[in-house]
Amino acid sequence: MKTATVADLRNHFPKVAAWVAEGHTIAITRRGRTVANLVPPTAPGLADKPFKMPDFAAQAKAIWGDRPPMTAAEVQAMEDFMNEGQQG
């Protein structure tokens, strides 16, 4: 098993990542004591799957329906109302 210090991770991460990619398990040490182990993935990970962007428009429609967003005047009126309550 190879070892790397926390400083090695910070300063030489590409080298440590290459070791893991080659299949090595890396013991991460701090002040001579092992604090963690980096192990290569045993199954296909998230990096092997294509990223699918969420459909934000569909999520917004599911939450809010067809209601239009608030206008700037409505937002200002709501802020004014909230500020009046804090002053009294």
CNS distance restraints for C-alpha pairs under 8 A (distance, minus, plus):
assign (resid   1 and name CA) (resid  24 and name CA) 6.81 0.50 0.50
assign (resid   1 and name CA) (resid  25 and name CA) 5.69 0.50 0.50
assign (resid   1 and name CA) (resid  26 and name CA) 6.03 0.50 0.50
assign (resid   1 and name CA) (resid  27 and name CA) 6.95 0.50 0.50
assign (resid   2 and name CA) (resid  24 and name CA) 7.05 0.50 0.50
assign (resid   2 and name CA) (resid  25 and name CA) 6.50 0.50 0.50
assign (resid   2 and name CA) (resid  26 and name CA) 4.91 0.50 0.50
assign (resid   2 and name CA) (resid  27 and name CA) 6.24 0.50 0.50
assign (resid   3 and name CA) (resid  26 and name CA) 5.20 0.50 0.50
assign (resid   3 and name CA) (resid  27 and name CA) 4.56 0.50 0.50
assign (resid   3 and name CA) (resid  28 and name CA) 5.90 0.50 0.50
assign (resid   3 and name CA) (resid  29 and name CA) 7.05 0.50 0.50
assign (resid   4 and name CA) (resid   8 and name CA) 5.73 0.50 0.50
assign (resid   4 and name CA) (resid   9 and name CA) 6.95 0.50 0.50
assign (resid   4 and name CA) (resid  16 and name CA) 7.41 0.50 0.50
assign (resid   4 and name CA) (resid  26 and name CA) 6.70 0.50 0.50
assign (resid   4 and name CA) (resid  27 and name CA) 6.24 0.50 0.50
assign (resid   4 and name CA) (resid  28 and name CA) 5.08 0.50 0.50
assign (resid   4 and name CA) (resid  29 and name CA) 6.19 0.50 0.50
assign (resid   5 and name CA) (resid   9 and name CA) 6.51 0.50 0.50
assign (resid   5 and name CA) (resid  28 and name CA) 5.43 0.50 0.50
assign (resid   5 and name CA) (resid  29 and name CA) 4.68 0.50 0.50
assign (resid   5 and name CA) (resid  30 and name CA) 5.87 0.50 0.50
assign (resid   6 and name CA) (resid  10 and name CA) 6.41 0.50 0.50
assign (resid   6 and name CA) (resid  28 and name CA) 6.41 0.50 0.50
assign (resid   6 and name CA) (resid  29 and name CA) 6.21 0.50 0.50
assign (resid   6 and name CA) (resid  30 and name CA) 5.96 0.50 0.50
assign (resid   7 and name CA) (resid  11 and name CA) 5.96 0.50 0.50
assign (resid   7 and name CA) (resid  12 and name CA) 7.96 0.50 0.50
assign (resid   8 and name CA) (resid  12 and name CA) 5.11 0.50 0.50
assign (resid   8 and name CA) (resid  13 and name CA) 6.63 0.50 0.50
assign (resid   8 and name CA) (resid  16 and name CA) 7.74 0.50 0.50
assign (resid   9 and name CA) (resid  13 and name CA) 4.64 0.50 0.50
assign (resid   9 and name CA) (resid  16 and name CA) 6.81 0.50 0.50
assign (resid  12 and name CA) (resid  16 and name CA) 6.67 0.50 0.50
assign (resid  13 and name CA) (resid  17 and name CA) 5.92 0.50 0.50
assign (resid  14 and name CA) (resid  18 and name CA) 6.09 0.50 0.50
assign (resid  15 and name CA) (resid  19 and name CA) 6.51 0.50 0.50
assign (resid  16 and name CA) (resid  20 and name CA) 6.54 0.50 0.50
assign (resid  16 and name CA) (resid  26 and name CA) 7.88 0.50 0.50
assign (resid  17 and name CA) (resid  21 and name CA) 6.14 0.50 0.50
assign (resid  18 and name CA) (resid  22 and name CA) 6.18 0.50 0.50
assign (resid  19 and name CA) (resid  23 and name CA) 6.64 0.50 0.50
assign (resid  19 and name CA) (resid  24 and name CA) 5.57 0.50 0.50
assign (resid  19 and name CA) (resid  25 and name CA) 7.86 0.50 0.50
assign (resid  19 and name CA) (resid  26 and name CA) 7.76 0.50 0.50
assign (resid  20 and name CA) (resid  24 and name CA) 4.94 0.50 0.50
assign (resid  20 and name CA) (resid  25 and name CA) 6.25 0.50 0.50
assign (resid  20 and name CA) (resid  26 and name CA) 7.04 0.50 0.50
assign (resid  20 and name CA) (resid  38 and name CA) 7.17 0.50 0.50
assign (resid  20 and name CA) (resid  39 and name CA) 6.46 0.50 0.50
assign (resid  20 and name CA) (resid  40 and name CA) 5.36 0.50 0.50
assign (resid  21 and name CA) (resid  40 and name CA) 6.48 0.50 0.50
assign (resid  23 and name CA) (resid  39 and name CA) 7.67 0.50 0.50
assign (resid  23 and name CA) (resid  40 and name CA) 5.55 0.50 0.50
assign (resid  24 and name CA) (resid  39 and name CA) 6.90 0.50 0.50
assign (resid  24 and name CA) (resid  40 and name CA) 6.78 0.50 0.50
assign (resid  25 and name CA) (resid  37 and name CA) 6.84 0.50 0.50
assign (resid  25 and name CA) (resid  38 and name CA) 5.67 0.50 0.50
assign (resid  25 and name CA) (resid  39 and name CA) 4.62 0.50 0.50
assign (resid  25 and name CA) (resid  40 and name CA) 6.59 0.50 0.50
assign (resid  26 and name CA) (resid  37 and name CA) 5.58 0.50 0.50
assign (resid  26 and name CA) (resid  38 and name CA) 4.96 0.50 0.50
assign (resid  26 and name CA) (resid  39 and name CA) 6.50 0.50 0.50
assign (resid  27 and name CA) (resid  34 and name CA) 6.19 0.50 0.50
assign (resid  27 and name CA) (resid  35 and name CA) 7.69 0.50 0.50
assign (resid  27 and name CA) (resid  36 and name CA) 6.10 0.50 0.50
assign (resid  27 and name CA) (resid  37 and name CA) 4.56 0.50 0.50
assign (resid  27 and name CA) (resid  38 and name CA) 6.42 0.50 0.50
assign (resid  28 and name CA) (resid  34 and name CA) 5.60 0.50 0.50
assign (resid  28 and name CA) (resid  35 and name CA) 5.83 0.50 0.50
assign (resid  28 and name CA) (resid  36 and name CA) 5.11 0.50 0.50
assign (resid  28 and name CA) (resid  37 and name CA) 5.71 0.50 0.50
assign (resid  28 and name CA) (resid  38 and name CA) 7.24 0.50 0.50
assign (resid  29 and name CA) (resid  33 and name CA) 5.13 0.50 0.50
assign (resid  29 and name CA) (resid  34 and name CA) 4.25 0.50 0.50
assign (resid  29 and name CA) (resid  35 and name CA) 5.50 0.50 0.50
assign (resid  29 and name CA) (resid  36 and name CA) 7.14 0.50 0.50
assign (resid  30 and name CA) (resid  34 and name CA) 6.47 0.50 0.50
assign (resid  30 and name CA) (resid  35 and name CA) 6.54 0.50 0.50
assign (resid  41 and name CA) (resid  45 and name CA) 6.88 0.50 0.50
assign (resid  44 and name CA) (resid  48 and name CA) 6.01 0.50 0.50
assign (resid  45 and name CA) (resid  49 and name CA) 7.20 0.50 0.50
assign (resid  55 and name CA) (resid  59 and name CA) 6.43 0.50 0.50
assign (resid  56 and name CA) (resid  60 and name CA) 6.08 0.50 0.50
assign (resid  57 and name CA) (resid  61 and name CA) 6.15 0.50 0.50
assign (resid  58 and name CA) (resid  62 and name CA) 6.12 0.50 0.50
assign (resid  59 and name CA) (resid  63 and name CA) 6.30 0.50 0.50
assign (resid  60 and name CA) (resid  64 and name CA) 5.82 0.50 0.50
assign (resid  60 and name CA) (resid  65 and name CA) 7.34 0.50 0.50
assign (resid  61 and name CA) (resid  65 and name CA) 4.51 0.50 0.50
assign (resid  61 and name CA) (resid  66 and name CA) 6.40 0.50 0.50
assign (resid  70 and name CA) (resid  74 and name CA) 5.95 0.50 0.50
assign (resid  70 and name CA) (resid  75 and name CA) 6.52 0.50 0.50
assign (resid  71 and name CA) (resid  75 and name CA) 6.36 0.50 0.50
assign (resid  72 and name CA) (resid  76 and name CA) 6.14 0.50 0.50
assign (resid  73 and name CA) (resid  77 and name CA) 6.11 0.50 0.50
assign (resid  74 and name CA) (resid  78 and name CA) 6.19 0.50 0.50
assign (resid  75 and name CA) (resid  79 and name CA) 6.23 0.50 0.50
assign (resid  76 and name CA) (resid  80 and name CA) 6.10 0.50 0.50
assign (resid  77 and name CA) (resid  81 and name CA) 6.15 0.50 0.50
assign (resid  78 and name CA) (resid  82 and name CA) 6.22 0.50 0.50
assign (resid  79 and name CA) (resid  83 and name CA) 6.10 0.50 0.50
assign (resid  80 and name CA) (resid  84 and name CA) 6.19 0.50 0.50
assign (resid  81 and name CA) (resid  85 and name CA) 6.57 0.50 0.50
assign (resid  82 and name CA) (resid  86 and name CA) 6.58 0.50 0.50
assign (resid  83 and name CA) (resid  87 and name CA) 6.39 0.50 0.50
assign (resid  84 and name CA) (resid  88 and name CA) 6.53 0.50 0.50
